[in-house]
Amino acid sequence: MRIVALVSGSGSNLQAVIDAVEAGELDIEIAAVGADRHGTYGIERSAAAGIDTFVVNFRDYADRHEWDDALRDQVATYEPDIVLSSGFMRIVDERFIKKFEGRYINTHPALLPSFPGAHGVRDALAYGVKVTGATVMVADAGVDTGPILAQAPVQVLADDTEATLHERIKVEERRLLIDTLAKLGT
């Protein structure tokens, strides 16, 4: 199974996938890693691991549609079986979703459908839930509304901050992502 991963930041989820591939725990090929801006640590991590990288910088395009078209075309050149949003903080358009329909995988730091959007951890804490977690899903044209592939619960502790809770969620999110990719690859 060939994947292209998309990152916007440090690529810590991606690093877990890279480590699992290198350890022989995950039988996939990471064909390339792309970013929406220059200078991401996720691109540096990937290049250091010998993986092809590319940047389709959002600011280099006149409008969102031009950027989406460029990203879609760049990803398609690698002929991926799966496109993995690994901390990719841009919403792609419906044409991107349609091109990779059913193959664009995303993670989210909450138990969807609860707390969708960019602030799932903060929203869960503000609501006062006692359990939140991580979700792996197929991305669709909505915001965190696609079919759920896997979920894992994480208990919210009385003294949790957004940062401490998010770190515990990330541990489950990485495990869940690797398990899900392994199942998809069989």
N, C-alpha and C positions, 0 to 999 in steps of 0.2 A: 504494500500500500504506500503510495506516494502522497506526502502532504506538503503543502505550502503553509507556513505559519505567518501571521501578521501581528506585529508588535507596535506599541507606541512608547514603551518605557523600558524598564530594566530587563524584562523577559524572564522573570523568575519561574513562571509556569513552564515556559519554553525550556529553560535550563533543566528542569526536572525531566522533561521529555527527552532532551539530548542525553542526559545521564542514563536514562532507562534504555535508550537505543545503544549507547556505548557499552553498557553492562550486559547486553544481550537479553534484557527483560522485555523489550518491546521490539517486535519485528516489523519496523516501518522504515521508509526512506524519507528523510527530511530533504526534499528537493531544493527548497529555498526558504529564506525568511525575508519578509518585506516589512518596511516601516512607512509611516505616514509623514515622517519628518527626519531630518538629519540629526546625528548625534545621539541616537538612542543606544543605551547599553545593550539592549537586546540584539541589535545588529552587531555590536562588537563581540558579544558572547558567541554569536553564530559564526562570524568570520573566524574567530579563534578556534572554533571546532571544525573548520574546513567546509562550512556550508555556504552555498551561494547566497548572496544577499542583494537586495535592491531597495531603493527608496523612491517612493512616488510622493514627493513632498506636496502636501495640500496647498501650501502657499505659492507654489509654482504655477498654479492653474487659475484661469480667469474666473471659473465658477465651479460649483460642486459637481455638475454633470461632466465637465471635462476631466476633473480629477477621478471621478468614479470610473469613467471610460478607460482612462490610463491605467488605473489600478486593476480593473477587471482584465484588460488585455495583457498586462504584465504577469499577473497570476496565471492566466490561461496558457502562457508560453511554456510553463512547467508541466502542463497536463496533470494536475493533481487529482487524486481520488478524493482527498479531503482537503478543505481549506480550514485552517484552525485560527480562530481569533484568540490570540494569547495576550490578553491585556491590550487589545487594539481598541483605542478609545474613539474611533470614528464610526458613525453609522453609515453603512453602505446603502446605495439605492436599490430599488427593486430590480433593475437590470442586472446588477451584480448578483443579487439573490437568485434570480432566475437562471443565470449562467451556471451557478454552482448549487442549484436547488437540491435540497436534501443532503448536501455534502459540506455545508458551511457550519462548522461546529464552534460553539462559544461556551464559555464558563461564566458563572455569575456567583457572587459571594452572598447568596441568600437562598432560601428554599422557595423557588418560584412556584406559584405565581405571586407570592408575597414579595414585596419590596423590589420591584423592577427598577431599572434605571441606574444611573452612575453612582448613587449613594446608598446602595443596599445595606451596608453595614451600619451606617449612621442612622438610616431610617428604622432598622430593626431595633437598635438601641433606644431611639426616641419613642418608639411604640411600646417598648417595655416587654418584648417577648422573652421567654425563658429559654427557647431553643430557636436557633436559626441554622444556617448551614451553607452548603455549596451545591450548585446545580451545573450539570453539563447538558446542553441542549442543542438542537438543530436551530440555527438562526433563521428567522423568516423576516418578512418586511416590517414587522412590529418591533417594539422595544422589549426584548426579553419575553416574547410571547410564543416562541416556537416549541415544537414537541420536545418534551423532556426525555433525555436518554438515561440519566442517573442522578441521584441525589444522595447527600450524606449529611446527617445532623451534626450540629455543634452546639453544646450547651453554652448559654450566656451566663457568665459568673457575675456575682453582685458587684465586684470591683472592676469589671471590664471597662476599658476605654475603647474608642473606635479602633485605635492602633492594636491593642492587645487582642481584641476579638478578631480583627481582620487577620492577624498573624496565625491564629489557630484555625481560622477558616481556610487560609491559604494552604495549610498542611493537608487538610482534607480535600481541597480543590485539586491539588497536584496528584494525590493518590487516585482520586476519582477520574481525573483526566486520563492518566496512564491506563487505568483499568478499562475505561471506555474505548480508548484508541486500540487497545489489545483486542477487545471484543469486536470492534468494527473491522479489524484486520484479518479476522478468521473467516 
